[in-house]
Amino acid sequence: MHIRKTVEADLAKIGEIYENAKIFMRATGNPNQWNSGTPNIDTAKEDMEKGIGYVAEENGEILAVFMFSQEDDPTYAKIYGGEWLSNAPYGVIHRIAVAKQGQGIIGYCIHECFARCGNLRMDTHRDNLPMQHALLKHGFEYCGIIRLANGDERLAYQKIKK
């Protein structure tokens, strides 16, 4: 498996992965995340155009999609009910979705991004128990709550090099 930047030819498959992820979320007790229609192909295209869209691929098959940036995320400027482990420059992963559950793909993506910066932040919906489990399994620590631009709360996590 390897990580590469998204290209135009990936968009249809990415759209399919995002739609299947939404179905998975509903089936696992998370009916409120990603229910506004995004992320979708347009979101992936915007990420691609900004140079922050990535896929994990193996033998020509796209197994995951995500956004990775090493720019400050404005939604992480204020944290409630806790604190970040470090305020050093960080990377952030958003909109991660996999084509197949239980294959270790999320862990691979996290590992590759962490290798690039050594300080990662991620957040997830309170009802997204599979993602919360994955974050803790891959060395993240719960730090508190952040608010999205629309006011929605997300559970915030960080992983730093020790």
C-alpha positions in Angstrom: 0.0 0.0 0.0 1.2 3.5 -0.6 -0.1 7.1 -0.2 -0.3 9.5 -3.0 -2.1 12.8 -3.9 -5.5 12.6 -5.4 -5.8 13.0 -9.2 -8.9 13.7 -11.3 -9.3 10.0 -12.3 -9.8 9.1 -8.6 -12.9 11.2 -8.0 -15.6 8.7 -9.0 -14.1 6.0 -6.7 -13.7 8.6 -3.9 -17.3 9.5 -4.2 -18.2 5.9 -3.9 -16.0 5.4 -0.8 -17.6 8.5 0.9 -21.1 7.3 0.1 -20.4 3.8 1.5 -18.8 5.4 4.6 -22.0 7.4 5.2 -24.0 4.1 5.1 -21.5 2.5 7.5 -21.8 5.4 9.9 -25.6 5.1 10.0 -25.4 1.3 10.5 -23.0 1.7 13.5 -25.1 4.3 15.4 -23.8 7.5 13.9 -26.7 9.1 12.1 -25.6 12.7 12.5 -22.1 12.9 11.0 -21.7 13.6 7.3 -25.5 13.9 6.8 -25.3 17.3 5.0 -24.2 15.6 1.7 -20.5 16.2 2.3 -17.9 15.0 2.0 -18.5 14.0 -1.7 -16.8 14.2 -5.1 -16.9 18.0 -5.0 -15.2 18.1 -1.6 -12.5 15.6 -2.9 -12.0 17.8 -5.9 -11.5 20.9 -3.8 -9.0 19.0 -1.6 -7.2 17.8 -4.8 -7.0 21.4 -6.2 -5.6 22.7 -2.9 -3.0 19.9 -2.9 -4.3 18.3 0.4 -6.3 15.4 -1.0 -4.8 11.9 -0.7 -5.6 8.3 -1.4 -4.1 5.1 -0.1 -3.7 2.7 -3.0 -2.7 -0.9 -3.4 -2.3 -2.7 -6.8 -4.1 0.1 -8.5 -7.1 0.0 -6.1 -8.0 3.0 -4.0 -8.5 1.7 -0.5 -8.9 5.0 1.4 -9.3 8.8 0.9 -8.5 11.6 3.3 -7.4 15.2 3.6 -4.0 15.9 5.1 -2.6 19.3 5.8 0.2 20.8 7.9 -1.5 24.2 8.0 -3.1 25.4 11.2 -6.8 24.4 11.4 -8.9 27.3 12.6 -11.3 24.9 14.4 -8.5 23.8 16.6 -7.6 27.3 17.9 -9.9 26.9 20.9 -10.4 23.6 22.8 -13.0 23.1 25.6 -12.8 20.8 28.6 -9.2 20.0 28.1 -6.0 21.0 26.3 -3.8 20.0 23.4 -0.8 17.8 24.2 1.5 20.2 22.3 1.0 23.6 20.5 3.9 22.9 18.2 3.2 22.9 14.4 1.0 19.9 13.6 -0.6 18.0 10.8 -4.3 17.3 10.6 -6.3 14.5 9.0 -9.9 15.1 8.0 -12.5 13.3 5.9 -10.8 9.9 6.2 -12.9 7.0 4.8 -11.9 3.5 3.7 -13.2 1.2 1.0 -13.1 -1.9 3.3 -13.5 -2.0 7.1 -11.2 -3.9 9.4 -8.2 -4.1 7.0 -5.9 -1.8 9.0 -6.1 0.9 6.3 -6.8 3.8 8.7 -3.9 2.8 10.8 -1.6 2.8 7.7 -2.8 6.3 6.7 -2.3 7.6 10.2 1.2 6.1 10.4 2.2 7.6 7.1 1.0 11.1 8.0 2.6 10.9 11.5 5.9 10.0 9.8 5.7 13.3 7.9 5.2 15.5 10.9 5.3 13.7 14.3 2.4 15.8 15.7 -1.1 14.9 14.4 -4.5 16.2 15.4 -7.8 14.7 14.4 -11.4 15.0 15.5 -14.6 13.0 15.2 -18.3 13.1 16.0 -19.3 11.9 19.5 -21.4 9.1 17.9 -18.5 7.8 15.7 -17.4 5.0 18.1 -15.4 3.1 15.4 -13.3 6.2 14.7 -12.8 6.9 18.4 -11.6 3.3 18.9 -9.3 3.6 15.9 -7.7 6.8 17.2 -7.0 5.4 20.6 -5.7 2.2 19.1 -3.2 4.2 17.0 -1.8 6.2 19.8 -4.0 9.3 19.9 -5.0 10.8 23.2 -8.4 12.5 23.8 -7.8 16.2 24.5 -11.2 17.9 24.7 -13.9 19.3 22.5 -13.6 21.6 19.5 -16.3 23.5 17.6 -16.7 23.5 13.9 -17.4 26.8 12.1 -21.1 25.9 12.2 -20.9 25.4 16.0 -21.1 21.6 16.0 -19.0 19.9 18.6 -16.3 17.3 17.8 -14.1 15.2 20.1 -10.5 16.2 19.6 -7.5 13.9 19.7 -3.8 14.4 19.3 -0.8 12.1 18.8 2.7 13.4 19.4 6.2 11.9 19.2 7.4 11.0 22.6 
